[in-house]
Each structure stands twice: as C-alpha cells, then as structure tokens.
Amino acid sequence: MTIVFVHGNPETDAVWDLLAARLTEAGYDDQVRLSPPGFGAPVPDGFGATVLEYRDWLIGELEGIVPKTGPVDLVGHDWGGGHAVNVAMVRPDLLRSWCSDTVGLFDPDYVWHPLAQGWQKPGEGEAGLERLLAQTPEERAVRFTSNGMDPTIARQLAEGFDERMTSVILPLYRSARQPVMADLGANLEAAAARPGLAILATEDPTSGPDAQRRRSAARAGATVATLEGLSHWWMTEGEGRRGAAALTGFWASL
C-alpha cells in the first residue's frame, strides 16, 4: 500500500515528519508527500488557487501515481484534508482509503473560523498576511507552538512561510466562502465509495463543532478516530504516536 500525504495552510510537508517516522517504524514505509501549489511548491502559470483547482491538482497528481502503485491511502490535513474529501467524492477509483481531519468543513452549517473570515475580507486579509510576513521566523514559530505544534516542526514551517504562500492563501479562502463548502458537501455521501477515517482532534477549533464533524463523517461513511486533548497539529504532538496508532488501526481494519 502507498500512503499519500497532503498538507494544508500555512505549512510545508515538514508537518508530516514525526508522523511519517512513526509509520515507518510500524512498517508503513511506502510514503509520498504532495505539496499543494504555493505551500512549499511552485505555483503553475495560470493557477488560480481556488478550492476546485486544488482538487483538480490533487487528482492530476494521483493519476500519475496510481498506475504505478494501485489505489492509494490518502491522508489529508487542514486544507489537504479538504482536498482529500473532494477527491473522495469525485474520483474514488484513485483511492484505497482516505483520511481527513477537516470533514466538518462540508457540513451545511459550517462557519469559517475567525482567522479565515479575516482572510476572506478584502483589505483585512492582505493586511493580516503582510503582518505575518513581517514577523521573524522565531516569532512565527512561537505562534505555532502556542497552538500545540511541536517546536522543531514549528521552526521548519515558520521558515517556509513566504510571499509565494501568501499569494495563494487569499484566493483559496475567498473561493471557499459559504455557501461554496456547503454546496460541495451536498455530495458528501459519495465519499462513502471508499473507506474513510475522520480524525477528530478535540482541541482543534478550525473545522467546526464536534457535532458537525461527526455528522459529516457519518454522511461520508467514515470511521471517527477521536484524539482527546490533541490540537489542530495532532500529527506533530507526542512525536506523532497517537496519530500513527489511529491510522494503522484504521488501515488494519480494511
């Protein structure tokens, strides 16, 4: 089996380092990391950085991998989790299974968190990202660790935050203003075509209340793995051990 990781915002693929190491120790060493355009990877000419363009980008990447490996086990975090669900709904043939920690984004009652709402507002979003760019990597790392991220990973991600990343954050979030996510979620039952795992880190406030996340997981036919006390960056906490246990348990059940 081939595991494909897709990360989110404001991240590079270093966010997976600890989890990936734990999975390798458990014998799951066939791993591929995909970096969405702008998030530690170049932005192709003409790429508009919308939610549907990222979905199609991921489909294209998987279409290049699957003929060599067979259907993959797709693991998405943050926006990567949103992209993973979008792929599961329209191209289940590319997947053996999928995992997302943001399935709650597709609930009809989902409300974007305050930071995202700021990015969605003209002027306010630009000013906010300018302030982040003006910070030193050390200052950005403190912000990450205060929200639960492992300090070593925080430093790497803080150094990877750049103007290329800020150029795609605003169009992505603005393309996903409601009712866009609710409209995409109208097809959520289609994701049940392949086994899914919904990671529910209880201290993560970004993808909606517990009830919304569980409701979306049920509609998608997904198993729920509750990570009590872990945050948005659950894959970096505790050296990634609890996240790895949730994933390997899920894969063993397939």
N, C-alpha and C positions, 0 to 999 in steps of 0.2 A: 504494500500500500504506500502511496505517496501522499504526504501531508503538504498542503499549500497554505502558507500564512499570508494574510493581507492585513496591514495595519491601517491606522487612521490619522487623525489630526490632533496635535501638531507633532508628528512623530516621523521617525525613520525606522527601518527594520530592526534596529538595535533593541527596540522594545521587546522583541521575542527572545533575546539572548538567554535569559535564565530559564524560561520555559522550554526552549529548544534543547538546552543542555540536559534538563531533567528527562525529556522524552528520549533523547539519545541514550541516556543511562538505562532507560527501560526497554531499549531495543528498537525504538521507533526512529531510525536514523535516515530514512529516505524523506528528506525535507527540502522544500523550495520556499523561498521568501519572495513575494512580489511587492514592489513598492509602487503605489499609485503615482501617476504623473504629478510632479511638484512636491511630493512628500518623500524626499530623498532620491528622486529620479527626475530625469529631464521631462519637460513638457513638450509634446509634439506640436509642430506647427499646425495651427487651426484648431487646437484642442480647446474647447470652451469651458472645461472643468465643471460641467453640470452633473447632477446625480445620474442621469441616464447615460451620459458619455462615460462616466466611470464604470457603470455597469457593463457597457459595451466593451470598454478597455479590458475589463477582467475576463469577459467571455473570450475575447481575442487571445489573451494570454493563455487561458486554459485550453483553447483549441489547439495551441501549439504544444502543449504538454501532454494532453490526454492520449493522442495517438501513440506516444512512446511508453506511457505508464499505465494506461487504463484510467477509468474514472477515479478522481482524487477525493481525499478527505480535506475539505476546505474549511479553514479556521479564520474567522474574521473578528477584528477588534475595532471598536469605535466605528468610524465610517467604513472601515474594512468589513465590519460586521453587517452594516447596511448593504454594502456591495454584495456580500455573500448571500444574503437573503434575496436580493434582487435577482441574482443568478439562479438561485434555487427555484425561484418562481417561474423562470422562463426557459432555463436550459438544464434541467435535472439530468439529462443524459451525460453531462460533463462530470457529474459528482457520484461518488460512492456514498458520501455523507457530507453534512455541513454543520458548522458550529458558529454561533453569533452571540455576542453579549449585548446587542442593540436591537433585538427583535421588537422591543417595545416601541421603537420609532414608527412602526407601521400600524399601531393602534389608532382607530379613528379619533380618539380623544387626546392623542399625544400633543403636548405643548412643549415647544423648544425651551431648553434651559436658558437662563438669563444671558450667559455669555454668547450663545448662538443668536439669541434675539438681537443683541448688540451688533453682531457681525452682519445681520440681515438688514440693518438700517443704514441707508446712505449717509455718509459723513461720519457717523458714530463708529461704524466698522473700520473705516480707513484710519481714523484717529487711534482706535484701540490697537490695531496692528502696528502702527508707527511707534507707539509707546513700547510694545513688546520688542520690536527690532532695536530700539534704543537701549534696552537693557543689556547688561553684560551676560555672558553665558552663566556665570555664577548666580546672578540674580534670577535668571530664568530657572535654573536648577533648583533653587530654594522654593520657587513657586510649585514646581513639580513634586518635590519631596513632601511639601506641606499637604499635598493631596494624595499621599500614600505611595508614591513611586519610590522604588529602590534608588538610593543615592548614586550608585555607579551608572545605572541606566539613565537617571535624570541628567547627569552631566553630558552623556553622549547625545541625548535628544536636544538638550539646550544648545549644544554646539551645532546641531544640524538645522536649527531654525534659521531660515534665511529669507531673502526677498523673493526667491522663487516659490517658497512655500506660501508666503503671504499673497502672492499673485493668484493662487488658486483657492484659497480659503473662502474669500468673499463670494466669488461666483458659485462655488459649491453650495454654501449655506443659503445663498439667495435663491438658487434654483430649487431648493427643498423647502421653501416656505409652505406652510399649510395653505390649501389642502393637498399639496403635492404628495406628501408621505401617506396621508390617509387614502388618497386615490390609488397609489401603488399598493397599499395594504389591502385594497379590496380583492386582490388576487392572492392573498396570503395562504389560503388553503392549498394552492398549487405547490407550495414548498414541501408539502407532505409526501410528494412523489419520491423523495429520498429521506432517509433517517436524518433527523436534525437534533442538535443539542443547543439549548438556550442556557447560556451562563448567566446566572443572576447573582452578581456581587452585591450584597445588601447595602453597602455604603457608597454605591455609585448612584448619584442623583441625575445622571445625564439622559437616561433612556426611559424615563417615566416611572411612576409609582409601581410598587410590587404588583398590584392587581392588573395594571395594564400590561406589564411584561408577561405575566402568567397567562393572561387572556390571549395575547398574541402568540405565545408559544403553543398554547392549546390549538389555536386555529391552524398553525403551521404543522401540527402533528409532532412537535418537538418534545423531547425529554428535557426536564428542567434540572440543572445542577445548581443548587444554592450554595454560594460561598459566603457563609456567615462572617461578617466583620471585615470582609475584603472590599477594596475600593475599585474605582474605575480602572486602575492599573493592576488588577489582580494577578496578571501573568508575571509581574515583577516582585510581588510580595512573597515573603517566606521562601525566597530562591526559586519560586515557581512551582513548588512541590504540590500544593493543593490544586492548582490549575492543571498540572500534569496528571494528577490522580483522577480528576473529573474526566479529562479527555480519554485517558487509556481505559477507564472503566466503560465509557460510552463505546469506544471502538471495539472492546472485547465483547460487547453485547450484540454486535451486528452479525 
